[in-house]
Structures are given as C-alpha cells and as structure tokens.
Amino acid sequence: MKRILDDLNIFCAVVETGSLKRASERLSVPHSTVSRRIEALEQSLGLTLLHRTTREVKVSTRGLELYQDCSPMLESIASAVNMAIDAEVSFKGKLNVSMPVRAGLDFLGPWLIDFAAQHSELVLDVSLSNTNKDLIKDEIDLAFRVGPLPDSSAIALHLWDIPYVVCAHRDYVNRHKLLDKALSVPELEQLPSVIAKPASSWALVDTSQKQMTANPNKALVVDDLALAQHAVNSGQYMAMLPQVMFDSTTMVEIPLQDLTPRTRVMYAYYLGRRHAQSQIKHLIRYIKQRYLALATVNTRG
C-alpha cells in the first residue's frame, strides 16, 4: 500500500509540474526513479497515465481522472503527516540564515519571521546578501540561493523555478524601434542595458534547450533587482528580469530569435551540521507551502 501511495504522489507531482525532470526536482529524487515509478504504477493499474515524448509529457484522460480523484486525498494525508511531525519537531537555539536581498525583503524574510513567531525558543539570525557565502566559513545553517553554490558539500533542495523575461519600457521600445521585432544576440548586445549583480551576462537557451550566454551593453550595473526594475521604468535601459517583476502596463517583453531566457531555480542549501536535518527540512517545507500559496493566489488573480 505504501508503494502505491508513493507512486501516486510521484504521478501527481508530474501532472502538477508538467515534467518528469521538474517532478524529480520538487521531490528531490533522481529523474530515473520518477520514470521507473510512473511505469510501475501504469503496469500495476493497467492504464496509460501519461503520454511521453522527448520534449513533453501530457496526461491521458484516465490519468487526469486519477489525478483529480487522488490529489485531494494525498494532500490530506500529507497534511496529517506534517501535523504529526510538527508536534514532535522542536526548534531551539540559533539558526543562521542567508538569502538574496530582493527575495528576502519581498517574501522570504517575512515568512521566516512568521515561522519564528510559532517557535518561541528559536532565535533567527537573518542576513541579506546577493553574494554567495561560504556555509562553513560564515557559519550559515541554511542558505536560500538562486542557482548552484560553489560548495558542493552542501545539501541542495529545489524550491521553485524562476522564469525570466528580456524587457524594456514602452518608450525605450519605441525609441529603438523594437516593437514586433525579434532580436538576434548581436543586436541585443548593442543596446544599452542594466545588469543586476552577481550576474555579468544573460543566460539563454535555444529551442533544443542548449545553453548560451549574451553579453549585453552594460550601461548600468546594480546589485539589486528592484533597482534594475526602476532603471527599466526610466525608459533608458533594457533588462532581463524575473517574470514576476515584469509590469505589462509599462513594460514590453522583447523576443529573441530562437532563444529564450533560461529559467533559474531557487534552492535551499544546508550542511545539516548544527541542526537536525528533520528541523531544516521542516522549515524548508513551511517556506515551500507559503510560496505555493502565494503562487496560487497570483495565478487566480
């Protein structure tokens, strides 16, 4: 029974993320395990749940019906299990947390404060920095970071994807005659742009998901995405911003020829040294739940 529940949970993750790879990242299990367990579930049920090609995964009619029936049940089970764990997990002492400035100010910081309010014996030490800190040297218990950390000894947990867009203010687009025009990389690299550190170039992917970079004309360099967004709204610069910061009332997305901005990933990193892994995972699960709730509200809005 446990195996089929585990397999159903994996199946629901694939349906919700639309990808075996993204499901494996969400569940922190190997891609091969996701594929193998989906095949085992299909064989045990005698049903085709997913239609898979090299480029996409589509849920079958029977698969969608199964998802709609099972998803609420699995959520209820997960909630009950989490409540049981919450009753046993005790947070005491100091927790040093590092996070990017913009994410920390906008949501991660407030969520951590809310979490600390529920655990009176937990003392948080939160630092905001766009520089990747050394978890050992800087005595960081938990770090939220976009992309990989140089320290390969840290445990990495996938939190959520961050899609990006290349964009500019409408005045900028009109002035440079960019409306309804897809830019080549050489054209993009000639236009005045704002760069938000620590990035020094723009990460792109082609239609086959091959990665490449563009080196824009760095007319302005800042170390905060909100400043980059403000620079775009000045009408003087083009930028690559997280999609959530794109304002369609004042900005225009600038398409590229056969290229799109590479989706980045927010990770949680920890060493599991000072605090039990169950405690860290409990906190990370809380953060993921808050993010999913926020994403659901934004989607409905």
C-alpha positions in Angstrom: 0.0 0.0 0.0 2.8 2.4 0.9 4.5 1.8 -2.5 1.3 2.7 -4.5 0.8 5.8 -2.3 4.4 6.8 -3.1 3.9 6.2 -6.8 0.7 8.2 -6.8 2.5 11.1 -5.1 5.1 11.0 -7.8 2.5 10.8 -10.5 0.6 13.8 -9.1 3.9 15.8 -9.0 4.5 15.0 -12.7 1.0 16.2 -13.6 1.4 19.4 -11.5 4.8 20.3 -12.8 4.3 19.1 -16.4 7.7 17.4 -16.5 9.4 14.3 -15.1 12.5 16.4 -14.5 10.7 19.1 -12.6 8.9 16.5 -10.6 12.2 14.9 -9.7 13.5 18.3 -8.6 10.4 19.0 -6.5 10.6 15.6 -4.8 14.4 15.6 -4.5 14.6 12.1 -6.2 16.5 11.1 -9.3 14.9 11.5 -12.7 15.3 7.8 -13.4 13.4 7.0 -10.2 10.4 9.1 -11.3 10.3 7.5 -14.7 10.6 4.0 -13.2 7.9 4.5 -10.6 5.5 6.0 -13.2 6.0 3.0 -15.4 5.4 0.6 -12.4 2.2 2.5 -11.5 0.9 2.2 -15.0 1.7 -1.5 -15.1 0.0 -2.2 -11.7 -3.1 -0.3 -12.8 -3.2 -1.5 -16.4 -3.6 2.1 -17.5 -1.7 4.6 -19.6 -1.5 7.7 -17.4 1.0 9.8 -19.3 1.9 10.3 -23.0 5.6 10.9 -23.2 7.8 12.3 -26.0 11.4 13.6 -25.9 10.0 17.1 -25.5 6.9 16.9 -23.4 4.6 15.0 -21.1 0.9 15.0 -21.5 -1.6 13.5 -19.0 -4.0 11.0 -20.5 -7.8 11.2 -20.0 -7.6 8.4 -17.5 -4.6 9.9 -15.9 -6.4 13.2 -15.4 -9.3 11.5 -13.8 -7.0 9.6 -11.4 -5.1 12.8 -10.6 -8.4 14.7 -9.8 -9.5 11.9 -7.6 -6.3 11.2 -5.8 -4.7 14.7 -5.4 -7.0 15.9 -2.6 -6.6 12.6 -0.7 -2.8 12.8 -1.0 -2.8 16.4 0.2 -4.9 15.4 3.2 -2.5 12.6 4.1 0.5 14.9 3.7 -1.2 17.5 5.9 -1.9 14.9 8.6 1.7 13.6 8.5 3.1 17.1 8.7 0.9 18.0 11.6 2.2 14.9 13.4 5.8 15.9 12.6 5.1 19.4 13.7 4.0 18.2 17.1 7.3 16.4 17.6 9.9 18.7 16.0 11.3 21.2 18.5 13.2 24.3 17.4 15.6 25.6 20.0 18.7 27.8 19.8 20.1 29.9 17.0 19.6 29.5 13.3 21.8 31.5 10.9 20.0 32.1 7.6 21.3 33.8 4.4 19.2 34.8 1.5 19.2 37.1 -1.6 18.3 40.8 -0.9 15.2 41.1 -3.1 13.7 37.7 -2.2 14.4 38.4 1.5 12.7 41.7 1.5 9.7 40.7 -0.6 8.7 37.3 1.0 11.4 35.0 2.4 12.3 37.3 5.3 8.6 37.9 6.4 7.9 34.2 6.1 10.8 33.3 8.3 9.7 35.8 10.9 6.2 34.2 10.8 7.8 30.8 11.3 9.9 32.1 14.3 6.8 33.5 15.9 5.4 29.9 16.0 8.6 28.6 17.7 9.4 30.9 20.7 12.7 29.1 21.5 14.1 29.6 18.0 16.5 32.6 17.6 16.9 33.6 13.9 19.9 35.5 12.6 19.0 36.5 9.0 21.4 38.1 6.6 20.5 39.5 3.2 23.2 39.4 0.6 23.5 38.9 -3.2 26.9 37.3 -2.7 27.2 33.6 -2.2 28.5 33.0 1.3 30.6 30.0 2.4 28.3 28.0 4.6 31.2 26.6 6.7 33.4 29.8 6.9 30.4 32.1 7.6 28.7 29.6 9.9 25.5 29.6 7.8 23.0 26.9 8.8 20.6 27.5 5.9 21.1 29.5 2.7 18.5 30.4 0.1 20.2 30.9 -3.3 19.3 31.2 -7.0 21.4 28.7 -8.9 24.3 26.4 -7.7 26.6 27.1 -4.8 30.4 26.6 -5.2 30.4 24.5 -2.0 29.4 21.0 -3.4 29.3 19.5 0.1 26.1 21.3 0.9 22.7 19.5 0.5 20.6 21.3 -2.1 16.8 21.2 -2.2 14.9 22.5 -5.2 12.3 25.1 -4.1 10.8 26.7 -7.2 11.6 27.8 -10.7 12.1 31.4 -11.6 11.2 32.3 -15.2 12.9 35.4 -16.7 12.0 37.8 -19.5 14.0 40.3 -21.5 12.1 43.6 -21.3 12.2 47.3 -21.6 9.9 50.3 -21.0 7.5 51.2 -23.9 9.4 54.4 -24.5 12.6 52.5 -24.9 11.0 50.1 -27.3 9.6 52.9 -29.4 12.8 54.9 -29.4 14.9 51.9 -30.6 12.1 50.6 -33.0 11.9 47.2 -31.3 8.1 46.7 -31.5 7.2 43.3 -33.0 10.9 42.6 -33.7 12.8 39.6 -32.5 16.4 40.5 -31.7 19.5 38.5 -32.6 22.2 38.2 -30.0 24.5 40.7 -31.7 21.6 43.2 -31.9 20.8 42.6 -28.2 24.4 43.2 -27.2 24.5 46.6 -28.8 21.5 48.1 -26.9 22.0 49.9 -23.5 21.1 47.5 -20.7 21.1 47.3 -16.9 22.8 44.3 -15.3 22.0 43.1 -11.8 24.9 41.6 -10.0 26.1 39.0 -9.3 25.2 38.2 -13.0 27.7 39.6 -15.5 25.9 38.1 -18.6 22.5 36.8 -19.6 21.8 33.1 -19.7 19.7 31.9 -22.6 18.6 28.6 -24.1 17.7 27.8 -27.7 14.8 25.7 -28.9 16.7 22.4 -28.1 17.5 23.7 -24.6 21.1 24.2 -25.4 22.6 26.9 -23.1 24.4 30.0 -24.3 25.1 33.5 -22.9 24.7 37.0 -24.2 26.9 39.9 -23.1 24.7 43.0 -23.1 26.0 46.5 -23.3 26.4 47.3 -19.6 25.2 50.9 -19.5 24.3 50.5 -15.8 25.3 47.9 -13.2 23.4 47.5 -9.9 23.3 44.9 -7.2 19.6 44.7 -6.6 16.8 43.6 -8.9 14.4 46.3 -7.7 17.0 48.9 -8.9 17.2 47.1 -12.2 13.4 47.3 -12.4 13.5 51.0 -11.6 16.1 51.5 -14.3 13.8 49.8 -16.9 11.0 52.1 -15.9 13.2 55.1 -16.5 13.0 54.3 -20.2 16.8 54.2 -20.7 17.7 50.6 -20.3 16.8 47.1 -21.3 17.0 44.3 -18.7 16.5 40.6 -18.0 14.1 40.4 -15.0 12.2 37.7 -13.2 8.8 37.3 -14.8 7.2 38.3 -11.5 8.8 41.7 -11.8 7.5 42.3 -15.3 4.8 45.0 -15.4 2.8 44.7 -18.6 1.2 48.2 -18.1 4.6 49.9 -18.6 7.0 47.3 -20.0 7.2 45.3 -23.2 8.7 41.9 -23.5 11.4 41.8 -26.1 11.5 38.5 -28.1 14.8 36.9 -29.2 15.5 35.0 -32.4 15.1 31.3 -31.5 16.2 32.0 -27.9 14.5 32.5 -24.5 15.9 33.4 -21.1 17.0 30.4 -19.1 14.7 29.6 -16.2 16.6 29.8 -12.9 16.0 27.9 -9.7 15.7 28.9 -6.1 17.4 26.3 -3.9 17.8 25.8 -0.2 21.3 24.8 0.9 22.3 23.3 4.2 25.1 21.2 5.8 23.0 19.5 8.4 25.7 20.2 10.9 24.3 22.3 13.8 20.6 21.5 13.4 19.0 18.1 12.7 18.1 17.5 9.1 14.4 17.0 10.1 14.3 20.5 11.6 15.8 22.1 8.5 13.5 20.1 6.2 10.6 21.2 8.3 11.4 24.8 7.9 12.0 24.4 4.1 8.7 22.6 3.8 7.0 25.6 5.5 8.7 28.0 3.1 7.6 25.9 0.1 4.0 25.8 1.3 4.0 29.6 1.7 5.4 30.0 -1.8 2.8 27.6 -3.3 0.0 29.5 -1.6 1.4 32.8 -3.0 1.7 31.4 -6.5 -1.8 30.1 -6.4 -3.2 33.5 -5.4 -1.2 35.2 -8.1 -2.4 32.7 -10.7 -6.0 33.2 -9.8 -5.5 36.9 -9.7 
